[in-house]
Amino acid sequence: MGVGARHPGDAGLSGSRDPRHHGDRLPADPIRALLPLGEFILLTAAGSGILNAALDLTGWLLGSQWSRATEYTEIFELIVITALLVALATFVSRRRRQRRSG
C-alpha cells in the first residue's frame, strides 16, 4: 500500500504523488486515482491561502518597503525551479538506467 493510500490528505497537501509509492501498476483512470476533484480543490485552495497569507504578512511587515519582498520571492522562485529541474533530471536518469538494466 502506497503512502497516498494510507494518508491521502497529507500526501495531497504536501504534493507527494511520487509514482514510486504506487508500484508499477497504473489504474484504469489515473487522474481520478490520484486525488478526488473535491479534495484537490480544497487542498489547492488551502495551499494558495497559506501562500497568499504569507505574502500579505510580509508586505504588511515591510510597510513602505514592500517592494523588497520581490527580491526574495524571485530568489525563492529560482530555487524552486532549480529543484524541479534537478528532480526531473534525476527521474529521467533513473528511468533510463532501469530500462537498460531490466
C-alpha positions as a Python dict, from the first residue, in 0.01 Angstrom:
ca = {
    (1, 'M'): (0, 0, 0),
    (2, 'G'): (148, 335, -104),
    (3, 'V'): (183, 649, 103),
    (4, 'G'): (-104, 812, -86),
    (5, 'A'): (-339, 527, 7),
    (6, 'R'): (-252, 545, 377),
    (7, 'H'): (-252, 925, 409),
    (8, 'P'): (-431, 1071, 105),
    (9, 'G'): (-496, 1416, 252),
    (10, 'D'): (-143, 1459, 384),
    (11, 'A'): (11, 1340, 59),
    (12, 'G'): (-213, 1567, -146),
    (13, 'L'): (-139, 1877, 60),
    (14, 'S'): (234, 1815, 58),
    (15, 'G'): (237, 1739, -312),
    (16, 'S'): (376, 1389, -264),
    (17, 'R'): (245, 1198, -562),
    (18, 'D'): (565, 1017, -638),
    (19, 'P'): (492, 724, -871),
    (20, 'R'): (742, 507, -682),
    (21, 'H'): (496, 494, -392),
    (22, 'H'): (228, 337, -609),
    (23, 'G'): (418, 50, -763),
    (24, 'D'): (438, -22, -1136),
    (25, 'R'): (66, -78, -1194),
    (26, 'L'): (-140, 201, -1345),
    (27, 'P'): (-506, 230, -1252),
    (28, 'A'): (-773, 236, -1524),
    (29, 'D'): (-834, 607, -1463),
    (30, 'P'): (-506, 753, -1335),
    (31, 'I'): (-640, 1107, -1288),
    (32, 'R'): (-920, 1006, -1051),
    (33, 'A'): (-698, 752, -876),
    (34, 'L'): (-459, 1020, -756),
    (35, 'L'): (-695, 1257, -578),
    (36, 'P'): (-1071, 1318, -592),
    (37, 'L'): (-1165, 1652, -751),
    (38, 'G'): (-1326, 1798, -437),
    (39, 'E'): (-1025, 1714, -223),
    (40, 'F'): (-791, 1853, -490),
    (41, 'I'): (-983, 2182, -496),
    (42, 'L'): (-987, 2203, -116),
    (43, 'L'): (-615, 2133, -79),
    (44, 'T'): (-526, 2370, -363),
    (45, 'A'): (-730, 2647, -202),
    (46, 'A'): (-566, 2579, 136),
    (47, 'G'): (-217, 2591, -14),
    (48, 'S'): (-293, 2909, -207),
    (49, 'G'): (-442, 3068, 103),
    (50, 'I'): (-132, 2990, 308),
    (51, 'L'): (99, 3133, 40),
    (52, 'N'): (-114, 3445, -3),
    (53, 'A'): (-131, 3500, 373),
    (54, 'A'): (248, 3470, 399),
    (55, 'L'): (300, 3720, 117),
    (56, 'D'): (41, 3959, 263),
    (57, 'L'): (205, 3939, 605),
    (58, 'T'): (546, 4001, 452),
    (59, 'G'): (414, 4309, 270),
    (60, 'W'): (247, 4437, 586),
    (61, 'L'): (563, 4387, 794),
    (62, 'L'): (780, 4561, 535),
    (63, 'G'): (541, 4857, 514),
    (64, 'S'): (659, 5117, 265),
    (65, 'Q'): (950, 4891, 170),
    (66, 'W'): (715, 4615, 48),
    (67, 'S'): (886, 4606, -292),
    (68, 'R'): (1188, 4443, -122),
    (69, 'A'): (979, 4127, -91),
    (70, 'T'): (1004, 4076, -468),
    (71, 'E'): (1380, 4030, -434),
    (72, 'Y'): (1324, 3732, -207),
    (73, 'T'): (1032, 3585, -400),
    (74, 'E'): (1243, 3590, -716),
    (75, 'I'): (1522, 3406, -535),
    (76, 'F'): (1272, 3154, -395),
    (77, 'E'): (1125, 3107, -743),
    (78, 'L'): (1469, 3030, -887),
    (79, 'I'): (1535, 2780, -607),
    (80, 'V'): (1204, 2603, -671),
    (81, 'I'): (1259, 2591, -1049),
    (82, 'T'): (1613, 2458, -999),
    (83, 'A'): (1488, 2190, -759),
    (84, 'L'): (1219, 2084, -1007),
    (85, 'L'): (1473, 2061, -1290),
    (86, 'V'): (1709, 1854, -1074),
    (87, 'A'): (1421, 1624, -974),
    (88, 'L'): (1318, 1582, -1339),
    (89, 'A'): (1675, 1508, -1448),
    (90, 'T'): (1712, 1255, -1165),
    (91, 'F'): (1383, 1087, -1256),
    (92, 'V'): (1475, 1061, -1626),
    (93, 'S'): (1824, 934, -1543),
    (94, 'R'): (1695, 663, -1309),
    (95, 'R'): (1426, 559, -1554),
    (96, 'R'): (1682, 520, -1832),
    (97, 'R'): (1911, 316, -1606),
    (98, 'Q'): (1619, 88, -1511),
    (99, 'R'): (1532, 25, -1875),
    (100, 'R'): (1892, -54, -1967),
    (101, 'S'): (1941, -296, -1677),
    (102, 'G'): (1597, -452, -1673),
}
